[in-house]
Each structure stands twice: as structure tokens, then as C-alpha cells.
Amino acid sequence: MADRNKLRAGILIVSDTATKDPSTDRTIPLLKELFRSVSSQWDIAETLIVPDNVLEIQRAVRLWTDGEVVMNLVVTSGGTGFALKDQTPEALSFLIHKHAPGLVHGMLSSSLAITPFAMMSRPVAGVRNKTIILSVPGSPKGAKENLEAVLKLLPHACIQAQGEDSRSLHAGGIEKLEKDAGVRLPETKGSSEQPSHCHHHGHHHHGHHGPRAHTNPKDRPTSNDPSAGPTRRARSSPYPMLSVPDALALVAEHTPPPVKTIRAVDPSILGHVLASDIQSNEPVPAFRASIVDGYAVRFPKGQPKFSTGTYPVALVSHAAKGQGRVLNEGEIARITTGAPLPSGADAVVMVEDTAVAAVTDDGKEEKDVEILTDEIKKGENVREVGSDVSQGSTILKSGEQISMVGGEFGLLVSVGAKEVEVYRKPIVGVMSTGDEIIDFDEARQLELGEVRDTNRPILLTSVKANGFEAVDLGIVSDKIHALEENLRLALRQCDVLITTGGVSMGELDLLKPTIERSLGGTIHFGRVNMKPGKPTTFATVTVKGDDGERVRKVIFSLPGNPASAVVAFNLFVLPSLHHASGIHPLGLPRVNVRLDEEVKMDPTRPEYCRGIVFAESDGLLRAVSTGGQRSSKIGSFKGANAFLCLPAGSGVLKKGDNVEALLLGRILNTSNP
């Protein structure tokens, strides 16, 4: 068990070679011995080896700086040179909250006293949260020399980073600090050993595994680095332009599979999909019941028919609980629809086939009733036990949805089901981003540059209308640290996160780099060949769940223009929600329609035109556009009940041409929409 009084240190080796063969590493044992020889304060709590990849490095460092149990010091070795694959400084600089140029200067000064080639190293040092981060060269001797130059000073830095009061720490002055650390300034300028500053790596693995991506880093595009400034950002998107079918295939591939859960049989299960077959625990009906208003009769023994004639009304059976006495031969019982047949009854004669023969003395009740037909057969007008649902039979199958119409719910209730196994519906969070965005209901005049938030209310409504729980995550500043903090908080609350804005190519469009660089997520696509909605982004992030297991969360970053956001939600988010809930088919219903007007095509991108689909008297489905289709024009959704799927091409689609439509709402039954 680790000593809580000790400072916890983690050693991270960055090397493609050692990742493939950990036995080649010699730096971890060398640095461990250095820590032990300098001070008993240190506990080498973790070691890890990762390849030369920015995202892998960042994932590993965040494991040690952002969790519940953090390191006091993280030392990385490797990737600090000028080789094309050397990316450790770039990875760490983005993570560091406070840079420590003094530590960098100390390491470089010590190395330069030995060899001018020390100028070829690019060390980084600083603080993230409460952890000191330090990078050293990849060669074992170079790593030892650099760390040795500053190691005696690091306990003081770590204690400060943990939040100790600086005034009390410095109470004895600089001489006391130097004495406590066992240093004098000249001692930190060099070492008798000649270090090797070669950046080839030979590494030894000590059994600690961090998260590993399953795709080739060379095949993954990388988002802009916000710390590089606008002059260094890409002038065109690094993400390949995917077709809508290819993008939908990635959504299906990377959306987590449905999760089973047990739910009580109450209205809250409407819309859920069953995860197992349901058997009836009891028959329906559970008793012999009448299906008409009339008279229950008992056939004479050995007689196939019930004869006409006048009979005394001996019993009355209503649709209520309780059992009456036995019906004897020669008697009849007045009975209502759904009421249980008296014991001994064989059939029910409809009231239409009878006449009142006599009444009681007070005139309020029937005394004798005449049966007018002899065509009644045994079992006629009787609903037998289990005739609707037999006990033990399968009433609903796995994969069937408990529809909002309620038939499936009624069936479950009728057989007395108390709990069922269903697929859990994902919880969906909706967040708007941008410092220019204000709440739609804020009662003041807009200032120059401000925009009312229409996306969030529309998307929250869309999520709820499709039967999913929606969490309003508000408006978040498009500053990198604010985005990271709020995205992390959102992923703890939600299974699927929808953001709008910040996915284009501007210097403040930071969602992609925040997801990739800060959260360690994977962006599966960042551009789609469609109009509107080209910058639509789909990503997944792996986080630690409540039970300690790592779970995959889904992020859809939609464009900021309202029409683009709504189109992208229905085209990509809804199928993902259906997939995670076990709902099939995925997404909006598709129908073929005939254009009732001429529609212009976009020459380069397929377009999802907001339109109105209506049924003519001839039974054919026809469609018209709602007008101007600019992506910022939310008014184009007024009256729309469909997206008309228009192919890319020059010219126009003519009136009478057939296209596919995705239905948003009910089809109108008029020729004048």
C-alpha cells in the first residue's frame, strides 16, 4: 500500500519501439533508481509506455492528472527532439495550465554544460491541475541528466502545486529552502557523467496499460491546435468529406449497443423496446365471460339446444368481482357484457332475442323472460377462459416496441405483468456554444453581434418529441477551458451529447480540438457531403462510469445555423438514438413522392430540402418546397413535414419527377398545402 506521506510520481515512456517490445526500455529502471537515490520522499506509483502520438500521450497524462487519485509529478521520456514523429512537447503544451520555464532553463543549462547538442532538445515543464509535468529526452542518460538537474527542487514545487500556503513555505528565506532541498545553485549546473542526447528509445515495460486506440494514428486527421494561434490553423478542414451513407455507417458502427434494464409496467415504458420475450402469467380472460348483454342459460342434460319458452330470472350477473350461486336447469340469469357466467351456464342469449313475460310486484325487476329462439348453441356468445391469451403463451417478442399507441402496454397490463426487460433509452444532453449566444427568453434588446439561441430549444423539443429524456445544458462559452470543463460535466450526466456551433474553420471553433486534444475522444467524421449541415461532427469519448467500468459516450457536434442543426439531428442523431435503444428501423420513415413543382438542384452536394408532402385524391404522394432553403433560415421549417432528398446536379428537377422524402410529421390529405 502506498505511503500517503510520500509524493506520488508517474513515469511515461513515449516510444514506438518500446510500445512494440517493452523489454527494450532501459529508462524506467534508471529513473526509478535516481528517485530512490535522491530522496525517500518519492513513491514511483505508476509507469506506462505509449507510442509517439499526441492523443495517446495526452490520454496517458490525463489519467494521472485528472482522476480522483492524481500524481504529484509526471515525468515523460522521449519525443522531445526534431524528428517528424517527436510530438511530446506539442502534446504536453496543450495540457499544461501553468508553464514552468525555470525548470526548462535548469534542465537545458545543466545539459549545455556538457554538450552543445543539448540545444537540440525541446523540454516542456508546467502544472496541470495539481500535478507537475516534466519532459526529458528519450535516451536513458539524457533522461537521467535532465531529471537529476531539477529533482531535488521538485518536492517544493509539488507541495506548492497541491495548494500549500506559499507564505509559510517560504518563511525561512531562500537559504532555508536550499538547505532543506540539499542544493546550492552551482550544484544544479551539470554532472560528471557524459549524457547521450540521442533520441532513439530502448524501453522496458512494467505492466501498466493505458487506453489504446484501435485505429492507425497516421490514418486519423488531427484538429487545429488552439494554442498555435490563428496563423497556424489549417486553411481547409483536415477531415475527409464523407457521403451521407458512409457517415451513417460510422454512426451505426460506433454508437454503443443497447443496454438491457428492468422497468416497471407503467406508462413510462411507452416507446421502449423489449429485450426478452414476454409470457403470460395468467389467462385472459381468467373466467368465462359474456360478450353480449342478455341472458345466461343452462341446457337441459343431454339436449343439444335450448328450447324457446318462458323462464324465471333467477340471477343477475354484472361485470363486477364476486361469484353468484349455481344456475339450475330451467332458470336463466340476466347478464351484462364482460360479466362472468354463473356456474353451470352453457351459453348467452342476446337481449334482442328475448321479451319480458312478467315483472315483479313493484314493477322494477324482470320476473319471467321469454326466449324467442331455439338456435342457440353451447358456448355461443361466451368468451372462454384463455380464449384471448392462454396462460404461458408468448404475448410479445424481444425486439418489439411498446408503441405510444398503447396496444402493447394494454396487453402487458391485461396479463398482470409487473416488470419487463427492455433496452434502456439513452439520456440526451443539449448544449449551445458561443459567447455571442443569449437565451431566447432573455427580455432585452440584442447588442451588436448577439444572437438568440434557437437551436437549443428546438433540439430539446425534438429529443423529447421522439420519446427520449432531454437534459438542458445551457449555453457554454467558446473558450477552450470552459468548453473542456462543461463537456466533461455533460458526459457525466448524459449518454449522448448534442452541441451546436463551433465546428467550422474559425479560430474560435474549438469543439473538435477540445474533443480530440482535451477529452481524448475520437472524431469519426468531421465533414459530410450534404446541404445543409456540411460541418456535422460525430465523435465518441471513453469515460469512467459510476461502477468504475469504462463506457463509451457519443457526441454530435452540429453546425450553428438552425436549419443545419435540425437537418443533422434528424439525419444522424435520431438513428443513433434508435440504435442505442434497440428501435428498428432507424431514423425517419422514408417514402417516394412526386414533385408538384420545379426544384433547383445544388451542383456539388445532395440537398435535404424542407418540404411539404401531401396525398392527392388519386392516392399519390406529392411534395412542394417550403421556399428559401438557406441554412440560417429557420423559417424554412414552417409547415414542413418532410425533407425532400435532392441529388446533386446541374439544372432542376421538373414537376412530376420522383424523389425520396424523409417524413417529419403526418402526411397532409389536401392538394393545397
MARDRENDO-612471 format. One record per residue (C-alpha): x negated, y negated, z; residue in three letters. Coordinates in steps of 0.02 Angstrom, whole numbers, plus 32768, in hexadecimal, padded with zeros to 4 digits. Example, Ala and Ser with C-alpha at 12.3 -4.5 7.8 and 13.67 -1.06 7.14 Angstrom:
2
7D9980E18186ala 7D5480358165ser 
REM end
This chain:
673
800080008000met 7FBE7F537FD2ala 7F807EDF805Easp 7FF57E488060arg 7F667DDC80A2asn 7F007DFC8006lys 7F087D9E7F62leu 7F517E087ED5arg 7EF37E087E2Fala 7F1F7E557D88gly 7EA37E7C7CFCile 7EE77E787C4Aleu 7E797EBD7BBFile 7EA27E7C7B10val 7E5E7EF57A8Fser 7EA17F5679FBasp 7E157FD67A12thr 7E347FF77ACBala 7EF07FFF7AAEthr 7ED380947A3Clys 7E4C80E37AABasp 7E4A80A27B60pro 7DAD81087B86ser 7D45808A7B21thr 7D647FFF7B9Fasp 7CD67FD07C15arg 7D167F267C4Ethr 7D9A7F5C7CCFile 7D207FBD7D3Fpro 7C9E7F337D30leu 7D197EAA7D64leu 7D607F157DF0lys 7CB27F2A7E37glu 7C957E6E7E27leu 7D327E477E8Bphe 7CFE7EC27F13arg 7C4C7E7E7F1Dser 7C7F7DC77F2Aval 7D0A7DD17FADser 7D797E49800Cser 7E0A7DD07FF0gln 7E377E1D7F48trp 7EAC7EAE7F22asp 7EA27EE67E6Bile 7F5C7F0F7E64ala 7F737F307DA9glu 7F0F7F4F7D0Athr 7F557F567C5Aleu 7F197F647BA5ile 7F747F117B13val 7F4A7EF47A5Cpro 7F117E4E7A11asp 7FC27E0B79FAasn 800D7D6A7A40val 80B37DB47A72leu 80667E4E7AC4glu 7FEF7DE07B28ile 807C7D6D7B5Fgln 80EC7DFE7B92arg 80647E467BFFala 80397DA17C53val 80F07D7B7C76arg 81027E247CCCleu 80837DE77D4Ctrp 80B97D307D5Athr 81777D2C7D49asp 81B37DC17DAEgly 81E47DD47E64glu 81357E127E95val 80B37DA77E3Cval 7FF77DA47E30met 7F8F7D1A7E7Easn 7F127D297DEFleu 7F1B7D6F7D3Eval 7E777D887CE2val 7E7F7DB07C28thr 7DE87DF37BCBser 7DD87DEE7B0Egly 7E1D7D8D7A7Cgly 7DC67CE77AA4thr 7D557CDD7A0Cgly 7D677C9D795Aphe 7D9A7D407906ala 7E3F7D3F78AAleu 7E8C7DB67929lys 7E507D5279C1asp 7EF17D037A04gln 7EE47D0A7AC2thr 7ECE7C4C7ADBpro 7F657C297A6Dglu 7FCE7CA87ACCala 7F9C7C657B77leu 7FA57BAB7B4Eser 805E7BBB7B2Aphe 807D7C117BD2leu 80157B9D7C41ile 80747B167C9Ehis 7FDA7ABD7CE4lys 7F337AC87C88his 7E917AD47CECala 7E057A897C81pro 7D8F7A8A7D17gly 7D8C7B487D1Eleu 7D707B4E7C62val 7CDF7AD37C73his 7C947B397D00gly 7C967BDA7C9Bmet 7C507B887BFEleu 7BC87B2C7C5Eser 7B8F7BCC7CAFser 7B877C277C09ser 7B337B977BACleu 7AA67B9C7C29ala 7A807C497BE5ile 7AA97C437B2Bthr 7AE37BBF7AAEpro 7B5A7C417A67phe 7BC97C1F7AFCala 7C0D7B927A91met 7C5E7C187A26met 7CD57C487AB4ser 7D807BF77ACEarg 7DB17C147B84pro 7E587BDB7BCDval 7E897BC07C82ala 7F207B7D7CDEgly 7FB87B9F7D49val 805D7BF27D1Barg 80DE7BE97DA7asn 80727C1C7E3Dlys 7FEE7C817DE0thr 7F3F7C4D7DA7ile 7F1C7C8A7CF5ile 7E697C997CB6leu 7E257CDB7C10ser 7D747D207BFDval 7D177D6C7B69pro 7D337E1F7B31gly 7C817E5F7B47ser 7C677EAA7BF4pro 7BCF7E3E7C1Elys 7C207DA17BD9gly 7CBD7DC27C3Dala 7C577DDF7CDDlys 7BED7D427CC6glu 7C837CD17CA6asn 7CEB7D147D37leu 7C557D147DADglu 7C3B7C5A7D8Cala 7CE47C2A7DD8val 7D1C7CC17E3Fleu 7CE87C7C7EE9lys 7D517BE17ECBleu 7DED7C3D7E93leu 7E327C6D7F40pro 7E447BB37F68his 7E9B7B967EC0ala 7F107C297EDBcys 7F417BEF7F88ile 7F697B427F45gln 7FCD7B8B7EB6ala 80357BEE7F34gln 806F7B4A7F80gly 7FFD7B2F8017glu 7FEE7A7C8057asp 7F5A7A2B7FFFser 7F3A79AF808Darg 7F1C7A39810Dser 7EB47A9F8092leu 7E3F7A0C8074his 7E3879D08129ala 7D8079FD8141gly 7D4479A780A3gly 7CE679EA800Dile 7C547A2D8073glu 7CC77A9D80D9lys 7D1C7ADC803Aleu 7C727B067FEDglu 7C3A7B5D808Clys 7CDB7BC38099asp 7CCD7BF77FE3ala 7C137C1E7FF4gly 7BE17BAC7F65val 7B777B167F41arg 7B897ABB7E9Bleu 7AE27AF77E52pro 7B0F7BAD7E74glu 7B9C7BAA7DF4thr 7B2F7B777D62lys 7AED7C1F7D2Agly 7AB27CCF7D4Dser 7A127D327D39ser 7A637DB37CC8glu 7A697D907C10gln 7B1F7DA47BDBpro 7B557DE77B35ser 7BD87D757AE9his 7C087DEC7A5Fcys 7CC67DFB7A52his 7CD07EB27A21his 7D317F137AA2his 7D0E7FB77AFAgly 7D967FD57B7Ahis 7DCF80537BFDhis 7E88806B7C24his 7EC580827CD7his 7F7580C27CB5gly 7FE180247CB9his 805880107C27his 80AE7F6E7BF8gly 813D7F567B7Dpro 810A7F8A7ACEarg 815C7F537A2Dala 817C7FDD79AEhis 815F7F737912thr 80BA7F4378C1asn 80877E9478FCpro 804A7E6D784Clys 80F97E8B780Basp 814A7E147887arg 815A7D5C7859pro 812B7CE178E2thr 818B7C467914ser 813E7B9A7922asn 80D07B7779B8asp 81207ADE7A0Cpro 807D7AB37A65ser 80287A9A79BBala 80947A017995gly 80F979D578FBpro 806079C6788Athr 80377A7E78A5arg 80E67AC5788Farg 810F7B2D77F7ala 81577AC87767arg 81C57B5B7735ser 82137BE5779Bser 819F7C7A77BCpro 82377CED77C2tyr 82687D4A7724pro 83117D2076D6met 837F7DB976F0leu 84207DE57698ser 84BD7DEE7702val 84C67EAD76F5pro 84107EBE772Basp 842C7E4777BDala 84C77EA877F3leu 84637F4977EBala 83E47EFF7864leu 84707EC678D8val 84B57F7778DBala 84087FC278F5glu 83D47F547987his 84797F3779E2thr 84757FA67A7Dpro 84E8803F7A73pro 858D80427AD3pro 858380637B8Fval 860480D07BE5lys 866080957C80thr 86FA80C57CE6ile 878B804A7CE6arg 883280497D40ala 88CB805C7CD2val 890E7FAB7CD8asp 89217F207C56pro 88687EF67C62ser 883C7F917BFBile 88987F507B62leu 881F7F437AD1gly 87A57FC47B1Ahis 877280617ABDval 8783810A7B10leu 86DF81627B33ala 872D820D7B51ser 87CB826D7B27asp 886182527B99ile 88CB82E77BD0gln 897682D67C1Dser 897E83047CD5asn 8A3B83177CCFglu 8AC283397C4Dpro 8B2B82AF7BFFval 8BB882B37C26pro 8B9A83077CCDala 8C53833B7CD5phe 8CDE83697C5Barg 8D2A82C27C28ala 8DBE82867BC1ser 8D9982257B23ile 8E4B81DB7B18val 8ED481977B87asp 8F58821F7B9Cgly 8F8282BB7BFFtyr 8F12834B7C33ala 8F6883F37C1Bval 8F4984A77C4Earg 8F71852F7BD3phe 8FD885C27C11pro 8F6D865C7C29lys 8F5386B97B85gly 8FA486307B1Bgln 8F3D85DE7A8Epro 8FAF85447A89lys 900484D07B01phe 90BF84CB7AE0ser 912B84307ACBthr 91A284097B59gly 91B783A17BF5thr 913883B17C82tyr 912583627D2Epro 909682E67D44val 903A83347DD8ala 8F9782D27DD8leu 8F49822D7DA1val 8E8F822A7D6Dser 8E3981827D54his 8D8481617D20ala 8D4A815A7DD4ala 8CE481C87E48lys 8D3482537EADgly 8D8982F77E82gln 8E46831B7E83gly 8E9C83BF7EA4arg 8EAB84507E29val 8F27843C7D99leu 8FA184CD7D9Basn 8FFC851C7D0Aglu 909A84BE7CDDgly 905284187D1Bglu 8FFF83877CC0ile 8F8E82F97CFEala 8F8C82467CC0arg 8ED9821C7C90ile 8E7881857C4Fthr 8DE881807BD2thr 8D4581B97C23gly 8D9A82017CBDala 8D6D82B27CF8pro 8DE3833E7CCCleu 8E37838F7D61pro 8DFA843C7D88ser 8E5884BB7D1Fgly 8E8484437C90ala 8E6484807BDEasp 8E8A83EA7B6Eala 8ECF83397B67val 8F6C83047B09val 8F6282517AC6met 8FE181DA7B13val 902081BB7A62glu 905D82707A5Casp 90C882617AFAthr 9165820C7B3Bala 91A081E27BECval 922E82597C1Dala 924C821F7CD1ala 920881A17D4Eval 91FC819C7E0Cthr 928A81527E72asp 923180A97E7Fasp 921780A67DC3gly 915B80867DD2lys 911381317DA9glu 912D81B97D2Aglu 918282537D70lys 919582BF7CD4asp 914682AB7C28val 917883017B87glu 90EC834C7B1Bile 911F83317A66leu 909F839F7A0Cthr 906B84557A13asp 8FD0843B79A8glu 8F5C841C7A3Bile 8ECA84957A46lys 8E5A84BF7AD9lys 8DCF84407AEDgly 8E2883BC7A86glu 8E0283087ABAasn 8D8783497B3Cval 8CD183177B49arg 8C7C83B17B8Fglu 8BEB83B07C0Cval 8B4883897BB0gly 8BA083707B09ser 8B4782C77AF4asp 8AA182F57B45val 8A7983A27B87ser 8A1183B27C24gln 895783C97BFDgly 8966838F7B49ser 88ED830E7AFEthr 894C826C7AEEile 88BE81F97AB7leu 881382227A6Elys 876781D97A8Bser 874A81477A16gly 87FF810E7A13glu 881D805A7A45gln 889E80287AC7ile 88EB7FA77A54ser 89347F017A88met 89DC7F3C7A43val 89E67FAA7ADDgly 8A1D80547A9Agly 898280AC7ADBglu 899180537B82phe 8A4680897B8Fgly 8A16813D7B6Bleu 8992813B7BF5leu 8A0E80F27C71val 8A9481717C41ser 8A2782057C73val 89EE81B77D16gly 893881987CE4ala 88DF81337D6Alys 882F81227D23glu 87E2813D7C77val 8732813F7C31glu 871980B37BB3val 868A80567B61tyr 865C7FB97BBFarg 86767F167B63lys 85DE7EA37B60pro 85E57DFE7BBEile 85C57D6F7B44val 85747CCA7B74gly 85837C2E7B07val 85057BA07B11met 84EF7B007AADser 84417AB57A9Ethr 84087A047A7Agly 83EC79627AD9asp 8463790A7A60glu 84F7797A7A8Eile 857A79407B0Bile 8614799C7B4Basp 86AB798C7ADAphe 8718794D7B69asp 86A178C67BA7glu 870B78297BAEala 869777A47B66arg 8661775D7AC1gln 85D377B87A6Aleu 852A77647A68glu 84C2776079CAleu 84897810799Fgly 84FE786A7A18glu 857078F679DDval 860479457A36arg 85F279FE7A56asp 866E7A5779E6thr 860F7AFA79D1asn 86157B367A85arg 86D27B227A9Cpro 86F67B7479F3ile 86827C077A14leu 86C37C217AC5leu 87737C267A7Ethr 873D7C9F79F5ser 86EB7D157A72val 87857D187AE1lys 87FD7D297A4Eala 87A17DC77A1Basn 87B97E137AC7gly 870E7DF57B17phe 86DC7D9F7BB8glu 868C7CF67B94ala 86177C977C07val 86057BDB7BEAasp 854B7BB47BFCleu 855E7AFB7BD6gly 84E67A897B79ile 842A7AA27B8Aval 83A07A277B61ser 83327A557ACDasp 82947A427B35lys 822C7AE17B36ile 822A7AFD7BF2his 82E37AD57C06ala 830C7B4F7B7Aleu 82A27BDA7BC5glu 82EC7BC47C73glu 83A07BC17C36asn 83897C517BBDleu 83417CBD7C49arg 83D37C8F7CBAleu 84507CB47C2Fala 84057D607C0Cleu 841E7D8E7CC3arg 84D87D657CB4gln 85027DA47C06cys 84E77E367B90asp 84F67DCC7AF3val 84C07D177AEAleu 84FE7CA07A63ile 84A27BFC7A4Dthr 84C07B7479CDthr 84447AF77989gly 83867AF6798Bgly 83687B7E7908val 83337B167871ser 82877ACF7849met 82847A2D78AFgly 82017A0E7935glu 828A7A1C79BAleu 82D07ABF7975asp 82857B287A00leu 82F77BBD7A14leu 82927C3479A8lys 81EA7C0F79FBpro 82397C137AA8thr 82867CBF7A86ile 81E57D047A3Cglu 815D7CAD7A9Earg 81AD7C8D7B48ser 82287D1C7B5Aleu 81C37D9F7AFDgly 82587DC47A8Egly 825C7E0879DEthr 82AD7DA47953ile 82F67E2178D9his 83287D9D785Bphe 831D7CE07854gly 836A7CB977ABarg 83FB7D007748val 84237CE17692asn 84D17C9A76ACmet 85327BF776ABlys 85507BB4772Cpro 84E37BFA77B7gly 84387C177767lys 83D17BFC7809pro 84377C7D786Bthr 83C07CDA78DFthr 83D37D857932phe 835F7DBB79BFala 83537E367A4Ethr 82FC7E1F7AF6val 82D37EAA7B70thr 82EF7E7A7C27val 82F67ED27CCElys 83A87F017CFFgly 83F77F007DACasp 83C57FB67DC6asp 83107F957D96gly 83217FE77CEBglu 82F07F847C51arg 83857F567BE6val 83947F077B3Barg 83F47E637B2Clys 842E7E177A88val 841B7D627A51ile 84727D1179BDphe 842F7C63799Bser 84AB7C127925leu 84977B7178C1pro 84D17ACE790Egly 854B7A9F7884asn 85FA7AD478BDpro 86327B2E7820ala 858C7B8B7818ser 859C7BC178CDala 864D7C0478B6val 86237C617816val 85897CAF7865ala 85EA7CE27901phe 866C7D40789Casn 85F07D897822leu 85687DC5789Dphe 85977DB07954val 86427E02794Aleu 86017EA378FApro 857B7EAB7981ser 85FD7E997A0Bleu 86677F2079B8his 85CF7F9379A9his 85A27F7C7A61ala 86577FA07A93ser 866F803A7A27gly 86EF7FE179B8ile 86FE80197903his 87077FDE787Dpro 868F7F5078A4leu 86B57E9A7885gly 87447E44782Cleu 87C27EA377BFpro 87997E9D7705arg 88197E8D7678val 88137E6875BEasn 88697DC87588val 888B7D6E74E4arg 88557CB974D8leu 88E57C4174BEasp 88727BB47487glu 87C87B967439glu 87377B9F74B6val 86857B627498lys 85F77BDA74C4met 85517BAE7517asp 84C37BD2749Cpro 844C7C21751Athr 84AA7C6375B2arg 85487CCB75CFpro 85C97C5D7623glu 86497C8076A9tyr 86CE7C037677cys 87557BD776F5arg 87F97C0376A5gly 88B17C2E76B7ile 88F17CDA7686val 89AB7CEF7665phe 8A1D7D767622ala 8A877D4E7589glu 8B327D987568ser 8AE17E1574F1asp 8A807E5D7585gly 89D57E237548leu 895F7DC575BBleu 89287D1C7579arg 88AF7C9C75C1ala 88807BE575B6val 87F07B827601ser 880F7B097690thr 87AF7A817636gly 87027A377658gly 868D7ABD769Cgln 85FC7A5676E1arg 85AF7AB47776ser 85CA7A2277EDser 86817A1277BClys 86E37A6C7843ile 87837A2A77F4gly 876C7AAD776Bser 87AE7B2C77EAphe 88567AD477FAlys 88D87B5277C1gly 88537BD1778Dala 887B7C8877ACasn 87EC7CD57748ala 873D7CC57702phe 873A7CD97646leu 869B7D377618cys 86587CDE757Eleu 85C07D237523pro 852E7CB474F4ala 852F7C7A7440gly 853E7BEA73C9ser 85E67BA67395gly 868D7BCD73E4val 86FE7C5E7411leu 879E7C4973B0lys 88517C5073EClys 88867D0673EBgly 87D77D4B7411asp 87CC7DC9749Easn 875D7DB07537val 874C7DFF75E2glu 878F7DA4767Bala 876A7DB97734leu 88097D9D7797leu 88037D26782Cleu 88BE7D2B784Egly 89667D66780Farg 898E7D5F7756ile 8A0E7CDA7727leu 8AA87D1476C9asn 8AC27C7A7660thr 8A877C3E75B7ser 8A727B8D75FAasn 89F27B987686pro 
REM end
